[in-house]
């Protein structure tokens, strides 16, 4: 009860000194009660203050604080609804860029009347806008809710410049791709004469189906242009930016990519942003297939022994073919499994289960002893790689507590896959 005289007398002083609307008056005492809008709170204060002052104090159309902004919120909401028409979203968040003088006016009143319970102007306006936006759309049969963490739609009302800006949260599509044709880079590379890419085959129909402005392709590693990617495929995430449609039919995306005989996609699902970091930071073991040509015939026992001795730690200096973009270092990686068979005259098919980051071509050819040991060194003859494929990238994307992800791979499972298939 002790606060009432102070609140009412302070409100009365403010009303005597300033032309102020109910919304701004109520906001100056916004932290003192709950369950009322600022307009309702301000109207009550105006009524009680008028009784104390023994004269009616009618709300004026003008306001020295917001200059009519609070009474104009409905028109801003209507403009916003017109702006976002055609965009699919279920959650939203409002932000505002106020005129500088409006913020100064509120701060001046708070200081002048020693107001300790005023609500922040931006916070109050954002809340009022959000409620009106939600209720207005509900009347049209559209259900949306405010989301302060990851809204589908963010609206910025720039009162300073009379402008509405919108931002749409990207849609992230996870999947795996199998590259079935050689000579296709993973990402767009027109400057090198490539007219197609894994990125374009997947991203182009994804952009079309979601009506996105642009996209970014995130691969879980990459294979060389002349290398196939088979087995279960390589993990990827397509980030669709500024999408008008969020509820993608992933079967439609799969069917659209089938129009290209160069690629196949599978295991598609919608994920959150954290999946990008999960697949890009993952370092899973991989299984490779190589078709190797030898300058001489290799006996079966010698071939088997060469494969046995290549398993274990491998010391590799940066290959010359990537030296322009990689530091000149000696890296230590492991080969966990190796098998092979004769495929023809001086031709051999080799399967390797290797740690992430191992250069397979150099493991086979040695490249002037840049890889120690190497299959070529073990066999004592020159070898060339005729074909190289990523046979499999075992593992799965898992969601973990807190909304993040990890790309999980169990080495025993990889061992079983290698032993059972290669």
C-alpha positions in Angstrom: 0.0 0.0 0.0 2.9 2.3 0.6 3.6 2.6 -3.1 0.2 3.8 -4.1 0.5 7.5 -3.1 3.9 7.8 -4.7 2.8 6.1 -8.0 -0.4 8.2 -8.2 1.2 11.5 -7.3 4.1 10.9 -9.7 1.6 10.0 -12.4 -0.3 13.2 -11.6 2.9 15.3 -11.9 3.7 13.7 -15.2 0.2 14.4 -16.6 0.4 18.0 -15.4 3.8 18.5 -17.1 3.4 16.5 -20.3 1.0 15.5 -23.1 1.4 11.7 -22.9 -0.7 8.8 -24.2 -2.0 6.0 -22.0 0.5 3.5 -23.4 3.5 5.6 -22.6 2.2 6.6 -19.2 1.5 2.9 -18.3 5.0 1.9 -19.6 6.6 4.3 -17.2 5.2 2.1 -14.3 5.3 -1.1 -16.3 7.2 -3.3 -13.8 4.8 -2.6 -10.9 1.9 -4.8 -12.0 1.1 -7.7 -14.3 -1.9 -8.8 -16.3 -2.5 -5.4 -17.8 -1.4 -3.9 -21.1 0.5 -0.6 -20.8 -2.5 1.1 -22.3 -4.8 -0.3 -19.7 -2.4 0.6 -16.9 -1.9 4.1 -18.2 -5.7 4.6 -18.5 -6.2 3.5 -14.9 -3.4 5.8 -13.7 -4.9 8.7 -15.7 -8.3 8.1 -14.0 -7.0 7.8 -10.5 -4.7 10.8 -10.9 -7.6 12.9 -12.2 -9.6 12.0 -9.1 -6.7 13.0 -6.9 -6.3 16.3 -8.8 -10.1 16.7 -8.8 -10.2 17.2 -12.6 -10.7 15.0 -15.6 -7.5 14.4 -17.6 -8.5 13.2 -21.0 -6.0 11.3 -23.2 -4.8 13.6 -26.0 -4.1 12.4 -29.5 -0.7 13.9 -29.3 2.1 12.4 -27.1 5.4 14.1 -26.3 7.1 10.8 -25.8 6.2 8.5 -28.8 4.8 11.2 -31.1 1.8 8.9 -31.9 3.8 5.7 -32.5 1.9 3.7 -29.9 -1.4 4.6 -31.5 0.0 3.6 -35.0 1.1 0.1 -34.1 -2.0 -1.5 -35.8 -1.0 0.0 -39.1 2.5 -1.3 -38.8 1.2 -4.7 -38.1 -1.0 -4.6 -41.1 2.0 -3.5 -43.3 4.0 -6.3 -41.8 1.4 -8.9 -42.7 1.3 -7.6 -46.3 5.1 -7.8 -46.4 5.3 -11.4 -45.2 2.4 -12.7 -47.4 3.6 -15.7 -49.3 6.2 -16.7 -46.7 5.8 -19.9 -44.7 6.6 -19.7 -41.0 5.2 -20.9 -37.7 7.4 -18.8 -35.3 8.4 -15.2 -35.4 10.1 -12.4 -33.4 9.8 -8.6 -33.7 12.6 -6.1 -33.4 12.4 -2.3 -33.7 14.7 0.5 -34.6 13.3 3.5 -32.8 13.7 7.2 -33.5 16.5 8.5 -31.3 14.3 11.3 -29.9 11.8 8.7 -28.6 14.4 6.9 -26.6 15.8 10.2 -25.3 12.3 11.3 -24.2 11.6 8.2 -22.2 15.1 8.3 -20.6 14.6 12.0 -19.7 11.3 11.2 -18.0 12.8 8.3 -16.1 15.5 10.5 -14.8 13.4 13.6 -14.1 10.8 11.7 -12.0 13.2 9.1 -10.6 11.2 6.2 -12.2 12.7 2.8 -11.2 10.0 0.6 -12.6 9.7 1.7 -16.2 9.6 -0.9 -18.9 12.1 -0.6 -21.7 10.4 1.2 -24.7 11.7 -1.3 -27.3 10.7 -4.3 -25.2 7.2 -2.9 -24.7 6.7 -2.1 -28.4 8.1 -5.4 -29.6 5.7 -7.3 -27.2 2.7 -5.3 -28.3 3.5 -5.8 -31.9 4.0 -9.5 -31.5 0.7 -10.0 -29.7 -1.2 -8.0 -32.3 0.6 -9.8 -35.2 -0.2 -13.2 -33.7 -3.9 -12.3 -33.0 -4.4 -10.7 -36.4 -3.1 -13.8 -38.2 -5.2 -16.0 -35.9 -8.3 -14.2 -37.0 -7.3 -15.2 -40.6 -6.9 -18.8 -39.6 -3.1 -18.8 -39.4 -1.5 -20.0 -36.2 1.9 -18.6 -35.3 3.8 -18.1 -32.1 6.6 -15.9 -30.8 10.0 -17.6 -30.5 12.9 -15.8 -28.8 15.6 -18.3 -29.7 15.3 -19.6 -33.2 12.3 -17.9 -35.0 11.5 -18.8 -38.6 10.8 -15.2 -39.3 12.4 -12.1 -37.7 10.8 -8.7 -38.4 12.6 -5.5 -37.9 10.5 -2.3 -38.0 12.6 0.7 -38.7 10.6 3.6 -37.4 13.4 6.0 -38.0 13.3 5.3 -41.8 9.7 4.1 -42.2 10.9 0.7 -43.4 10.2 -3.0 -42.7 13.0 -5.6 -43.0 12.5 -9.3 -42.7 14.9 -12.2 -42.2 14.1 -15.8 -42.7 15.9 -18.5 -40.8 17.6 -21.0 -43.2 16.3 -24.5 -43.8 18.9 -27.2 -43.4 18.6 -30.4 -45.3 20.8 -33.3 -44.3 21.4 -36.3 -46.5 24.1 -38.5 -48.2 25.1 -38.4 -51.8 26.5 -41.2 -54.0 28.6 -39.8 -56.9 28.2 -42.2 -59.8 30.2 -40.4 -62.5 33.8 -39.3 -62.6 34.8 -35.8 -63.7 32.4 -33.9 -61.4 33.6 -31.6 -58.6 31.8 -31.5 -55.3 31.3 -27.7 -55.4 30.9 -25.3 -58.3 34.1 -24.8 -60.3 33.3 -23.1 -63.5 36.7 -21.4 -63.7 38.2 -24.8 -64.3 35.8 -25.6 -67.1 33.3 -27.8 -65.1 29.7 -27.0 -66.0 28.2 -29.3 -63.3 28.9 -30.2 -59.7 27.5 -32.3 -56.8 26.5 -29.0 -55.2 24.4 -27.8 -58.2 22.7 -31.2 -58.8 21.4 -31.1 -55.2 21.1 -27.4 -54.4 19.3 -26.2 -57.6 16.1 -28.3 -57.1 16.3 -27.6 -53.3 16.3 -23.9 -54.0 13.5 -24.2 -56.4 11.3 -26.3 -54.1 11.9 -24.0 -51.1 11.8 -20.8 -53.3 15.1 -19.8 -51.6 17.2 -16.8 -52.5 20.5 -18.7 -52.3 22.1 -21.8 -50.8 25.3 -23.0 -49.3 26.5 -26.6 -49.7 28.3 -28.2 -46.8 30.0 -31.5 -47.5 31.4 -33.9 -44.9 34.8 -33.9 -46.6 35.2 -34.2 -50.3 36.5 -36.5 -53.0 38.7 -35.5 -55.9 37.0 -34.7 -59.2 38.0 -38.1 -60.7 36.8 -40.1 -57.7 33.5 -41.8 -57.3 31.7 -41.9 -53.9 29.7 -45.1 -53.4 28.4 -47.3 -50.6 26.1 -45.4 -48.3 27.3 -42.1 -49.7 29.0 -39.0 -48.3 27.1 -36.9 -45.7 26.1 -33.3 -46.7 23.9 -30.4 -45.5 22.3 -27.9 -47.9 21.7 -24.6 -46.2 18.7 -22.9 -48.0 18.8 -19.2 -47.3 15.7 -16.9 -47.2 13.3 -19.7 -48.0 9.7 -18.9 -48.8 8.6 -22.5 -48.2 9.9 -24.4 -45.1 7.9 -27.6 -45.3 9.8 -29.2 -48.1 8.7 -32.5 -49.6 12.0 -34.3 -49.5 10.7 -37.0 -51.7 10.2 -34.4 -54.4 13.9 -33.3 -53.9 15.0 -36.9 -54.2 13.0 -37.3 -57.4 14.3 -34.1 -58.9 17.9 -35.2 -58.4 17.2 -38.5 -60.1 16.9 -36.6 -63.3 20.7 -36.5 -63.2 22.3 -39.9 -63.7 25.5 -38.6 -62.1 24.2 -38.6 -58.6 21.9 -40.3 -56.1 20.8 -38.9 -52.7 19.4 -40.7 -49.7 18.6 -40.5 -46.0 17.2 -36.9 -46.4 15.8 -35.1 -43.3 15.4 -31.6 -42.0 18.0 -30.7 -39.3 19.1 -27.7 -37.3 22.1 -25.4 -37.9 24.3 -27.5 -35.6 24.4 -30.3 -38.1 26.7 -28.3 -40.3 29.4 -28.1 -37.7 28.9 -31.7 -36.9 29.6 -33.1 -40.4 32.3 -30.5 -41.2 34.3 -31.2 -38.0 33.9 -35.0 -38.1 36.9 -37.1 -39.1 35.4 -40.5 -39.8 37.4 -43.5 -41.1 36.7 -44.3 -44.8 36.9 -47.3 -47.0 38.4 -46.9 -50.4 38.6 -48.9 -53.6 41.5 -48.5 -56.0 42.3 -50.1 -59.3 46.1 -50.3 -59.4 48.3 -50.8 -62.4 51.8 -52.4 -62.0 54.8 -52.2 -64.3 55.5 -55.9 -63.5 53.6 -59.0 -62.6 53.1 -59.4 -58.8 52.9 -62.8 -57.3 49.9 -63.6 -55.1 51.9 -64.1 -51.9 54.0 -60.9 -52.5 50.8 -59.0 -53.2 49.2 -60.2 -49.9 52.4 -59.5 -48.0 52.6 -56.0 -49.4 49.0 -55.3 -48.3 49.7 -56.7 -44.8 52.8 -54.6 -44.3 51.0 -51.4 -45.3 48.7 -51.7 -42.3 49.6 -49.5 -39.3 51.1 -46.1 -39.0 51.8 -44.1 -42.2 54.1 -41.1 -42.5 53.0 -38.8 -45.3 54.5 -35.5 -46.5 52.1 -33.2 -48.2 51.6 -34.4 -51.8 52.8 -32.2 -54.5 49.3 -32.1 -56.1 47.9 -30.2 -53.1 51.0 -28.3 -51.9 49.6 -25.1 -53.3 46.8 -25.1 -50.7 48.2 -27.2 -47.8 51.1 -26.7 -45.5 54.2 -28.7 -46.2 54.0 -31.1 -43.2 54.6 -34.7 -42.4 51.3 -36.2 -41.2 50.9 -39.5 -39.3 47.8 -41.5 -40.1 46.8 -45.1 -39.9 45.6 -47.9 -42.2 43.4 -50.3 -40.3 42.7 -52.8 -43.0 43.9 -53.7 -46.5 42.7 -56.4 -48.9 42.9 -57.0 -52.7 42.7 -59.3 -55.6 44.2 -59.7 -59.1 41.9 -58.0 -61.6 43.8 -58.6 -64.9 47.3 -58.7 -66.3 49.3 -56.4 -64.0 46.0 -55.0 -62.7 44.9 -55.2 -59.1 41.9 -54.2 -57.1 42.8 -52.9 -53.7 40.5 -52.1 -50.7 41.7 -49.9 -47.9 40.2 -49.0 -44.5 42.0 -45.8 -43.5 41.9 -43.0 -41.0 40.6 -39.6 -42.1 43.2 -37.4 -43.8 45.2 -40.2 -45.4 46.2 -39.5 -49.0 45.3 -42.8 -50.7 46.9 -42.2 -54.1 50.3 -41.4 -52.5 49.9 -44.4 -50.1 49.8 -46.6 -53.2 52.3 -44.9 -55.4 54.7 -43.5 -52.8 55.3 -40.3 -54.9 59.0 -40.3 -54.4 58.9 -41.6 -50.9 56.5 -38.9 -49.7 54.5 -41.8 -48.2 56.3 -44.2 -45.9 55.5 -47.0 -46.0 53.7 -47.3 -49.3 52.3 -50.2 -51.3 54.7 -49.5 -54.1 57.7 -49.5 -51.7 56.5 -52.7 -50.1 56.2 -54.5 -53.5 59.4 -53.0 -54.9 57.8 -51.8 -58.1 56.2 -48.7 -59.6 52.4 -48.5 -59.3 49.9 -46.1 -60.7 46.3 -45.6 -59.7 43.9 -46.1 -62.6 40.7 -45.6 -60.6 39.9 -44.5 -57.1 36.6 -44.6 -55.3 35.4 -43.8 -51.9 33.7 -47.1 -51.2 32.0 -46.1 -48.0 31.8 -43.4 -45.2 30.3 -45.4 -42.3 28.6 -43.5 -39.5 25.4 -41.6 -38.7 24.4 -38.1 -37.7 22.9 -38.1 -34.2 21.2 -35.3 -32.3 22.5 -34.8 -28.8 21.2 -32.9 -25.7 21.0 -29.2 -26.2 19.9 -29.2 -29.8 23.4 -30.0 -31.2 24.6 -32.9 -33.3 27.5 -35.3 -33.7 28.6 -37.5 -36.5 29.0 -40.8 -34.7 31.2 -43.7 -36.0 32.0 -46.9 -34.1 35.3 -48.4 -35.2 34.1 -51.9 -34.5 31.2 -51.4 -36.8 33.6 -50.2 -39.5 35.7 -53.2 -39.0 32.7 -55.5 -39.4 31.7 -53.6 -42.6 35.2 -53.9 -44.0 35.5 -57.6 -43.1 32.1 -58.5 -44.4 32.2 -56.6 -47.7 35.8 -56.0 -48.8 
